Amino acid sequence: MDILSRNYFNVSNLKKLDETNNIAFVKPTNCDYKLDRSIWLLLAFFGLLKFSIHLSGISNYGLHADELYYISLSEKFAWGFLDISPFVTWIAKASSALFGSSIIAWRIIPCMFASATVMLTGLMAHYLGGKKLGITIACSAIICSPAFLATSYLLQPVVFDEFFWALLAFSILRYQQTQKTMFLYFTALTLGFGMLNKYTIGMYLVAILLGCIMVYAKNLKMNWRILPGPLLLFILIMMPNLVWQWAYDFPIFGYLTLVGTKALSFDVLDYIFQLFFFHGAGVAVWTAGFLFLLMKKNESKFNLVWPITLVILVILLAFLKGKLYYGLGMFPVLFAAGGCCWEMILSAKKQAKFIFVATIYLFGLLCLPLVIPILPISICRQYIKKMVSYTAFSRPLVWEDGTSGTIPQFFADMSGWESLSGDINKVSGKEQNRKPIAVLTNSYAIAGALKYYSKLLAPQVISANNSFMLESPNNLPSGTILYLSRDAKEMVAKMARHVSLYKQLKLENSHLKGVNIYILSDVNEVFRKKYTQDRRQFFHSEELINPNKTSTLLSNLIGFKNR
């Protein structure tokens, strides 16, 4: 018997909505979507389980390079930045105010958002018709997914992106099922804050709309009278950021161009491999959800939109050479549908359903040391080495530049920063005759680490990299400068009257390995020209290089002044 044709949702009568007033969706009429106390307790349990898992290793190793960057940017409130949307910096500011400045403090709120994403997944499973088993499977799959585990505890936009994508899918799903206008406002609210976190959520919405057009073809109709309210809400949320982008000549496009020119070569086979296996055993759940929505009969045609959306997004990310984790937020709705599918298959098999759920957690447990810093680095390295020898699976050790390390790259990006700050403090204290007046680096990660960890009030930390460019001076100060770079000494020797190499960092399992600390005295025009060119990566206008005028304009337009 074809399980996909079973009347699992108890839908006996289907009716079309008034096509002159709403999108021509077909919705079930007899589905019982009541959320009783037991369902809420089940969702809360999985949310708490997700949070507890991350607490086990939340403060090990150290802060990630990107976290240090966002924390530094959060010190001054802003409506926009050259390379990111501002939401993550607002969360950093809130974390500091509420919890302090420990590693745990910075990661509490991201873990809360990750837990909410798990609960949203279970909630979508419920509204797709799943019972407790379906909710359990859906929540378990996203909890144990190595990709979601690795991105759910760091203070980075990706964890909030996953939440907002899941919330957007939930809002659209509920609007389709109920046709209540409140869910359109909820969609606008989600899209607005989602774009203040990362503009890629706009790509998700476009993919969903394209999916709707492909499914409904010429029968897609909309009551345009209900759209102005939600659209106005979205514009009001986005307006300050849009004004900021306009005032700075929309630097996001310059940044995307810059990233595109530096994009690494695209490996199609590796991309497909990641797509299917970076969720671990959860691949059995999301692929089942994909087929379930694609083939399920006696239900709304709208179910076809989600599989089509996945295909569109995968193609878009591949075409743009984007990292696959940019689209992680598209999987919660597929996990939810997969939970419903497996519930249909396993509901009559008592032992099989326990074995299936246990297998998901077993794979998650085996992957845990690869994605969460629960082990000391030395033991983690040995664990990974053993795992690779037994499975011949070395993909987690491949870094973004194609090289291989002994630990995953995002672990390496959490180590060495305090040691670097110690070195800078030492060299600054030793150079009595040539007291450094500035530290210059072409790495936003190094600049963020020095701003966070260095105990010295001077020298000034300068970087023309990413959004640190906005706070960098127009011209380099005269005097002794500490220059941190991987540039060879022969090249740096041409940039100042006197150049000495203080130290080359040889930190194992660290992003900093190979970075040189140079002491430069009386830098020449060659070096100053290089600095100016670095500052012009995003802009070509002199007015925008010195943003005082545009900052004033922005303050006047939105009535807000940075403090």
ChimeraX attribute file (.defattr): number of C-alpha atoms within 10 A of each C-alpha:
attribute: neighborCount
match mode: 1-to-1
recipient: residues
	/A:1	5
	/A:2	6
	/A:3	13
	/A:4	18
	/A:5	12
	/A:6	13
	/A:7	13
	/A:8	14
	/A:9	15
	/A:10	14
	/A:11	14
	/A:12	11
	/A:13	10
	/A:14	14
	/A:15	11
	/A:16	12
	/A:17	14
	/A:18	11
	/A:19	14
	/A:20	10
	/A:21	13
	/A:22	16
	/A:23	19
	/A:24	19
	/A:25	21
	/A:26	17
	/A:27	21
	/A:28	19
	/A:29	14
	/A:30	12
	/A:31	15
	/A:32	12
	/A:33	12
	/A:34	9
	/A:35	11
	/A:36	8
	/A:37	9
	/A:38	10
	/A:39	17
	/A:40	13
	/A:41	11
	/A:42	17
	/A:43	24
	/A:44	17
	/A:45	14
	/A:46	21
	/A:47	24
	/A:48	16
	/A:49	16
	/A:50	26
	/A:51	23
	/A:52	14
	/A:53	18
	/A:54	23
	/A:55	18
	/A:56	13
	/A:57	16
	/A:58	23
	/A:59	17
	/A:60	18
	/A:61	19
	/A:62	20
	/A:63	25
	/A:64	21
	/A:65	23
	/A:66	21
	/A:67	26
	/A:68	26
	/A:69	24
	/A:70	26
	/A:71	25
	/A:72	20
	/A:73	22
	/A:74	20
	/A:75	14
	/A:76	12
	/A:77	14
	/A:78	20
	/A:79	21
	/A:80	22
	/A:81	22
	/A:82	21
	/A:83	18
	/A:84	20
	/A:85	21
	/A:86	24
	/A:87	23
	/A:88	25
	/A:89	29
	/A:90	20
	/A:91	22
	/A:92	26
	/A:93	22
	/A:94	16
	/A:95	22
	/A:96	17
	/A:97	11
	/A:98	12
	/A:99	14
	/A:100	13
	/A:101	14
	/A:102	13
	/A:103	18
	/A:104	20
	/A:105	19
	/A:106	28
	/A:107	25
	/A:108	19
	/A:109	22
	/A:110	27
	/A:111	26
	/A:112	18
	/A:113	21
	/A:114	27
	/A:115	27
	/A:116	22
	/A:117	29
	/A:118	30
	/A:119	27
	/A:120	23
	/A:121	32
	/A:122	36
	/A:123	23
	/A:124	28
	/A:125	31
	/A:126	24
	/A:127	22
	/A:128	23
	/A:129	21
	/A:130	28
	/A:131	19
	/A:132	18
	/A:133	20
	/A:134	27
	/A:135	31
	/A:136	22
	/A:137	30
	/A:138	37
	/A:139	28
	/A:140	26
	/A:141	31
	/A:142	31
	/A:143	28
	/A:144	25
	/A:145	24
	/A:146	27
	/A:147	19
	/A:148	24
	/A:149	23
	/A:150	18
	/A:151	23
	/A:152	29
	/A:153	28
	/A:154	23
	/A:155	29
	/A:156	24
	/A:157	25
	/A:158	23
	/A:159	27
	/A:160	28
	/A:161	27
	/A:162	28
	/A:163	26
	/A:164	26
	/A:165	27
	/A:166	25
	/A:167	26
	/A:168	26
	/A:169	26
	/A:170	23
	/A:171	22
	/A:172	18
	/A:173	20
	/A:174	19
	/A:175	18
	/A:176	20
	/A:177	19
	/A:178	14
	/A:179	17
	/A:180	11
	/A:181	14
	/A:182	14
	/A:183	20
	/A:184	22
	/A:185	21
	/A:186	20
	/A:187	25
	/A:188	23
	/A:189	23
	/A:190	23
	/A:191	25
	/A:192	24
	/A:193	21
	/A:194	26
	/A:195	21
	/A:196	24
	/A:197	24
	/A:198	22
	/A:199	17
	/A:200	15
	/A:201	26
	/A:202	15
	/A:203	15
	/A:204	22
	/A:205	18
	/A:206	15
	/A:207	21
	/A:208	22
	/A:209	14
	/A:210	17
	/A:211	22
	/A:212	22
	/A:213	15
	/A:214	14
	/A:215	17
	/A:216	18
	/A:217	11
	/A:218	8
	/A:219	12
	/A:220	15
	/A:221	17
	/A:222	14
	/A:223	11
	/A:224	9
	/A:225	8
	/A:226	14
	/A:227	14
	/A:228	10
	/A:229	13
	/A:230	19
	/A:231	16
	/A:232	13
	/A:233	17
	/A:234	21
	/A:235	14
	/A:236	14
	/A:237	18
	/A:238	19
	/A:239	15
	/A:240	21
	/A:241	21
	/A:242	17
	/A:243	19
	/A:244	23
	/A:245	19
	/A:246	13
	/A:247	19
	/A:248	22
	/A:249	16
	/A:250	17
	/A:251	22
	/A:252	19
	/A:253	14
	/A:254	17
	/A:255	18
	/A:256	13
	/A:257	14
	/A:258	13
	/A:259	14
	/A:260	13
	/A:261	9
	/A:262	9
	/A:263	13
	/A:264	13
	/A:265	9
	/A:266	14
	/A:267	11
	/A:268	11
	/A:269	9
	/A:270	10
	/A:271	16
	/A:272	13
	/A:273	12
	/A:274	16
	/A:275	15
	/A:276	15
	/A:277	15
	/A:278	18
	/A:279	25
	/A:280	22
	/A:281	23
	/A:282	28
	/A:283	19
	/A:284	18
	/A:285	26
	/A:286	26
	/A:287	18
	/A:288	21
	/A:289	27
	/A:290	23
	/A:291	17
	/A:292	23
	/A:293	26
	/A:294	18
	/A:295	14
	/A:296	19
	/A:297	15
	/A:298	18
	/A:299	17
	/A:300	18
	/A:301	18
	/A:302	20
	/A:303	22
	/A:304	21
	/A:305	21
	/A:306	25
	/A:307	21
	/A:308	20
	/A:309	21
	/A:310	20
	/A:311	12
	/A:312	19
	/A:313	20
	/A:314	18
	/A:315	12
	/A:316	14
	/A:317	17
	/A:318	17
	/A:319	10
	/A:320	12
	/A:321	18
	/A:322	17
	/A:323	13
	/A:324	17
	/A:325	17
	/A:326	17
	/A:327	21
	/A:328	21
	/A:329	24
	/A:330	23
	/A:331	24
	/A:332	31
	/A:333	29
	/A:334	26
	/A:335	32
	/A:336	34
	/A:337	36
	/A:338	31
	/A:339	36
	/A:340	31
	/A:341	29
	/A:342	22
	/A:343	22
	/A:344	18
	/A:345	13
	/A:346	16
	/A:347	14
	/A:348	10
	/A:349	10
	/A:350	9
	/A:351	10
	/A:352	13
	/A:353	18
	/A:354	12
	/A:355	10
	/A:356	15
	/A:357	17
	/A:358	14
	/A:359	14
	/A:360	23
	/A:361	19
	/A:362	14
	/A:363	17
	/A:364	24
	/A:365	13
	/A:366	13
	/A:367	18
	/A:368	19
	/A:369	20
	/A:370	23
	/A:371	20
	/A:372	23
	/A:373	21
	/A:374	20
	/A:375	17
	/A:376	11
	/A:377	19
	/A:378	11
	/A:379	12
	/A:380	19
	/A:381	19
	/A:382	13
	/A:383	16
	/A:384	21
	/A:385	16
	/A:386	12
	/A:387	16
	/A:388	15
	/A:389	11
	/A:390	9
	/A:391	8
	/A:392	10
	/A:393	11
	/A:394	16
	/A:395	14
	/A:396	18
	/A:397	20
	/A:398	15
	/A:399	15
	/A:400	10
	/A:401	9
	/A:402	10
	/A:403	9
	/A:404	15
	/A:405	17
	/A:406	19
	/A:407	24
	/A:408	21
	/A:409	19
	/A:410	20
	/A:411	22
	/A:412	24
	/A:413	21
	/A:414	21
	/A:415	23
	/A:416	24
	/A:417	26
	/A:418	15
	/A:419	14
	/A:420	21
	/A:421	19
	/A:422	16
	/A:423	17
	/A:424	22
	/A:425	17
	/A:426	11
	/A:427	17
	/A:428	21
	/A:429	12
	/A:430	12
	/A:431	12
	/A:432	9
	/A:433	7
	/A:434	14
	/A:435	18
	/A:436	23
	/A:437	17
	/A:438	20
	/A:439	23
	/A:440	24
	/A:441	21
	/A:442	18
	/A:443	17
	/A:444	22
	/A:445	24
	/A:446	26
	/A:447	24
	/A:448	25
	/A:449	24
	/A:450	25
	/A:451	20
	/A:452	16
	/A:453	15
	/A:454	21
	/A:455	12
	/A:456	14
	/A:457	8
	/A:458	14
	/A:459	19
	/A:460	18
	/A:461	21
	/A:462	24
	/A:463	26
	/A:464	25
	/A:465	21
	/A:466	21
	/A:467	20
	/A:468	22
	/A:469	22
	/A:470	19
	/A:471	13
	/A:472	19
	/A:473	15
	/A:474	15
	/A:475	10
	/A:476	17
	/A:477	14
	/A:478	12
	/A:479	14
	/A:480	23
	/A:481	26
	/A:482	28
	/A:483	21
	/A:484	21
	/A:485	20
	/A:486	17
	/A:487	13
	/A:488	10
	/A:489	14
	/A:490	9
	/A:491	8
	/A:492	21
	/A:493	16
	/A:494	15
	/A:495	20
	/A:496	19
	/A:497	11
	/A:498	14
	/A:499	22
	/A:500	14
	/A:501	15
	/A:502	14
	/A:503	15
	/A:504	16
	/A:505	18
	/A:506	13
	/A:507	16
	/A:508	15
	/A:509	21
	/A:510	20
	/A:511	20
	/A:512	22
	/A:513	15
	/A:514	16
	/A:515	19
	/A:516	21
	/A:517	24
	/A:518	23
	/A:519	23
	/A:520	23
	/A:521	20
	/A:522	16
	/A:523	22
	/A:524	14
	/A:525	12
	/A:526	12
	/A:527	16
	/A:528	16
	/A:529	14
	/A:530	12
	/A:531	19
	/A:532	16
	/A:533	14
	/A:534	16
	/A:535	23
	/A:536	17
	/A:537	17
	/A:538	26
	/A:539	18
	/A:540	12
	/A:541	11
	/A:542	10
	/A:543	12
	/A:544	19
	/A:545	19
	/A:546	16
	/A:547	15
	/A:548	12
	/A:549	11
	/A:550	17
	/A:551	17
	/A:552	14
	/A:553	15
	/A:554	22
	/A:555	15
	/A:556	11
	/A:557	13
	/A:558	13
	/A:559	10
	/A:560	13
	/A:561	12
	/A:562	9
	/A:563	7
